[in-house]
Amino acid sequence: MRARRALVTSEQAGIPVTGVRRVPGLRREEVAMLAGISADYCLRSEQGRDRNPSVQVLESLARVLRLDEAATDHLLRLGTAKPKRRHKQPVRKIGPSTAKRLTIKALPAFVESRYGSAHARGPSEGRATSSSRTISVPAGLNRK
């Protein structure tokens, strides 16, 4: 971003030149003002400390820095979040005697792991599916 700032002059951006400029191109504060973001946010973006900039911010930065279409697309690809892969949750199985206890309708019951996630629930607590004498429920099932 710093290299792109140096390529845009203040005259091109419509900012009046006052005094001597030590660096060529736009100052960071001028880029922030023209893009409609704070100077601190502009600094964090330039240093790569902002992990999730919005598309609107990236497009306004591209406009201020006078990026062409290919460079703007590249900036958007770099700045937007990548979709995360969903991991398959392991199926937890409980034994037949525990499954039988869960089927008692008079009492609400559920089987919980040592980390607090529910492995299976009885009919009063919610549905538990059975397949060949064991009840299989995804591991990420939360407690009520």
Order of alpha helices (4+ residues) and beta strands (2+ residues): alpha-alpha-alpha-alpha-alpha-alpha-beta-alpha-beta-beta-beta-beta
